[in-house]
Amino acid sequence: MTEPVLAVDDLTVELGGRRALAGVRLRVGGGELVGLIGPNGAGKTTLLRSVLGLIPASSGRIRIEGAPPAAARGTVGYVPQRHEFAWDFPISVEKAVMSGRIHRIGRLRRPGRADREAVDEALERVNLTALRRRPLGELSGGQRQRVLVARALALRPRLLLLDEPFTGLDVPTQELLTELFQHLRKDKALLMTTHDLAAAAAMCGRLCLLNQTVIADGPPSELRDPAVWLRAFGITQSERFLDSLGATS
């Protein structure tokens, strides 16, 4: 059996004396787009940051292509939520995307030819080549989201972590990113958090329902039991909630 790109085993994380994750087990292989689903406070972003090595585990293990997060940093691309990025910083789109390669370049070195080629490729993939000189502060919300995706892709990662990439976007940008993510599955592993349950069921090959621990994990077609979703979201019977699940309910 092929080793997964991302392997999380019995991961427990405590933040400020509170247990944020407990005994999480997850696999994401090359060619997969896995949707990480759960309510606010379920630990979705905490899991992504643990994979990045930004939050230490209390117990358990994370491996990225067999290596711990600290050793695999150069193979993981991360697309944070838009509000986490400093959009008022006075730099261009091109320089923002280049900042995604800082761990490869080094803080005191200038970008080389390979770095510039990686940035050119990333900008082209998200249709931002024509805006490469534009200041970040002049971008629309959809353009900003594409900058974050390009910044992650500039690293040419094997694993791509996406934290709520569709929130607040117009339909054309959502469609562009959906097509891009499906294309990226050909040579990468993708793990995406999202609150759009119906869209996740339509575009993800697997869904992982998380509420501090993994409640269920499988193809959308196998997660049709309403009780599983109600348990994952910590709520009682709700017809409105179940209707929002579309094909999964």
C-alpha positions in Angstrom: 0.0 0.0 0.0 1.3 3.5 -1.0 2.3 5.6 2.0 0.0 8.6 2.4 1.3 12.1 1.9 -0.2 13.1 5.3 -0.5 10.6 8.2 -2.0 11.8 11.6 -2.0 9.2 14.4 -3.7 9.6 17.8 -3.1 13.3 17.8 -4.1 15.2 21.0 -3.6 18.9 21.3 -4.2 21.1 24.4 -4.4 24.9 24.1 -4.5 27.0 27.2 -5.4 24.0 29.4 -8.3 23.1 27.1 -8.3 20.0 25.0 -8.7 21.1 21.3 -8.1 17.7 19.6 -8.3 14.2 21.1 -7.0 11.1 19.4 -7.3 12.3 15.8 -6.4 9.9 13.1 -6.4 11.0 9.5 -4.8 10.0 6.2 -4.6 12.0 3.0 -3.0 10.5 -0.1 -1.7 11.9 -3.3 -4.6 12.5 -5.7 -7.1 13.2 -2.9 -9.1 16.3 -2.0 -10.4 15.7 1.5 -12.9 18.1 3.1 -12.5 18.7 6.8 -15.9 19.5 8.2 -17.1 20.6 11.6 -18.6 23.4 13.7 -16.7 26.5 14.9 -14.4 25.4 17.7 -14.2 21.8 16.4 -10.4 22.1 16.0 -10.2 22.3 12.2 -7.7 25.2 12.0 -5.8 23.7 15.0 -5.3 20.5 13.1 -4.0 22.4 10.1 -1.6 24.4 12.2 -0.4 21.2 14.0 0.4 19.7 10.6 2.4 22.9 9.8 4.3 22.4 13.1 3.0 25.7 14.5 1.2 24.1 17.4 2.9 21.3 19.4 1.1 18.0 20.0 0.4 16.8 23.5 0.6 13.3 22.2 0.4 11.4 19.0 2.3 11.8 15.7 2.2 13.6 12.4 4.1 12.6 9.4 4.3 14.2 6.0 5.8 11.8 3.5 7.3 10.0 6.4 8.9 13.1 8.0 7.8 15.2 11.0 6.3 18.6 10.3 9.6 20.5 11.2 11.5 18.5 8.6 8.7 18.7 5.9 8.1 22.4 6.0 9.3 22.9 2.4 6.8 20.4 1.0 3.6 21.9 2.6 1.6 24.8 1.2 -0.8 26.7 3.4 -3.7 28.9 2.4 -4.9 30.8 5.6 -8.1 32.6 6.0 -7.9 36.0 4.3 -8.2 38.0 7.6 -5.0 36.4 8.8 -2.9 38.1 6.1 -1.5 41.7 6.4 -3.2 43.2 3.3 -2.1 46.8 4.1 1.6 45.8 3.8 3.0 47.9 1.0 4.2 45.2 -1.5 3.1 44.0 -4.9 1.2 40.8 -5.7 4.4 39.3 -7.1 6.4 40.0 -3.9 3.6 38.6 -1.8 3.6 35.4 -3.8 7.4 35.2 -3.6 7.1 35.4 0.2 5.7 31.9 0.1 9.2 30.6 -0.8 11.0 32.3 2.1 11.9 29.0 3.8 13.5 27.9 0.6 15.3 31.1 -0.2 16.4 32.2 3.3 15.7 35.6 4.8 19.0 37.2 3.8 19.2 35.8 0.3 17.8 37.1 -3.0 15.4 35.0 -5.1 17.1 33.0 -7.8 15.9 31.8 -11.2 14.1 28.8 -9.8 12.2 31.0 -7.4 11.1 33.5 -10.1 10.0 30.6 -12.3 7.9 29.1 -9.4 6.2 32.5 -8.8 5.5 32.9 -12.5 3.9 29.5 -12.7 1.8 30.1 -9.5 0.6 33.5 -10.8 -0.4 31.9 -14.1 -2.3 29.1 -12.4 -4.6 31.5 -10.6 -4.9 34.0 -13.5 -3.0 36.8 -11.7 -0.1 37.4 -14.1 -1.6 40.6 -15.4 -1.8 42.0 -11.8 1.6 41.0 -10.6 2.8 44.6 -10.1 -0.4 45.7 -8.4 -0.2 46.7 -4.7 -2.0 44.3 -2.4 -4.2 47.1 -1.0 -5.9 47.6 -4.3 -7.1 44.0 -4.7 -10.7 42.8 -4.5 -11.6 40.0 -2.1 -11.5 37.3 -4.8 -8.1 38.6 -6.1 -6.7 38.5 -2.5 -7.8 34.9 -2.2 -6.1 34.0 -5.4 -2.9 35.7 -4.1 -3.0 33.4 -1.0 -3.4 30.3 -3.2 -0.6 31.4 -5.5 1.6 32.1 -2.5 1.1 28.5 -1.3 1.6 27.1 -4.8 4.9 29.0 -5.3 6.4 26.5 -2.9 5.5 23.7 -5.3 4.1 21.6 -2.4 3.2 18.0 -2.2 0.6 18.8 0.4 -1.8 21.8 0.2 -3.7 22.9 3.3 -6.7 25.2 2.6 -8.5 27.0 5.5 -12.0 28.1 4.3 -10.8 29.1 0.8 -14.3 29.9 -0.5 -15.6 32.2 2.3 -16.9 35.5 1.0 -16.0 34.9 -2.7 -18.1 35.7 -5.8 -19.3 32.8 -7.9 -16.7 33.2 -10.8 -13.8 33.1 -8.2 -15.3 30.0 -6.5 -15.6 28.3 -9.9 -12.0 29.2 -10.8 -10.6 27.8 -7.6 -12.8 24.7 -7.7 -11.4 23.9 -11.2 -7.9 24.6 -10.0 -8.1 22.4 -6.9 -9.5 19.6 -9.0 -6.5 19.9 -11.3 -4.0 20.1 -8.4 -5.3 16.7 -7.2 -3.3 15.1 -10.1 0.0 15.5 -8.3 -0.8 16.7 -4.8 -2.7 15.9 -1.6 -5.3 18.5 -0.6 -6.9 19.0 2.8 -9.6 21.7 3.0 -11.7 23.1 5.8 -15.0 24.6 4.7 -18.4 25.5 6.1 -20.1 25.0 2.7 -21.3 21.4 3.3 -23.1 20.9 0.0 -20.1 22.1 -2.0 -17.7 20.0 0.0 -19.9 16.9 -0.7 -19.9 17.7 -4.4 -16.1 18.4 -4.9 -14.3 16.3 -2.3 -13.6 12.6 -2.7 -13.7 12.2 1.0 -15.1 14.0 4.0 -13.7 14.0 7.5 -16.2 15.1 10.1 -14.3 16.6 13.0 -15.4 17.7 16.5 -12.2 17.5 18.6 -12.0 13.9 17.4 -12.9 12.3 14.1 -16.6 11.4 14.1 -16.7 9.9 10.6 -14.4 9.7 7.6 -15.4 8.4 4.1 -16.7 9.3 0.7 -19.8 11.6 0.7 -21.9 8.7 -0.6 -21.2 6.7 2.5 -22.0 9.5 4.9 -25.7 9.8 4.4 -26.8 8.9 8.0 -28.2 12.2 9.5 -27.3 11.0 13.0 -23.6 11.1 12.1 -23.8 14.8 10.9 -25.9 15.8 14.0 -23.3 14.2 16.2 -20.4 15.9 14.4 -22.1 19.3 14.8 -23.2 18.7 18.4 -26.9 19.5 17.7 -30.2 17.7 18.0 -32.6 17.0 15.2 -32.8 19.9 12.8 -34.6 19.7 9.5 -33.0 23.0 8.3 -29.5 21.8 9.0 -30.2 18.4 7.3 -31.6 20.2 4.3 -28.3 22.2 4.0 -26.4 18.9 3.5 -28.1 18.3 0.1 -27.0 14.9 -1.2 -25.5 13.8 2.1 -28.7 13.9 4.1 
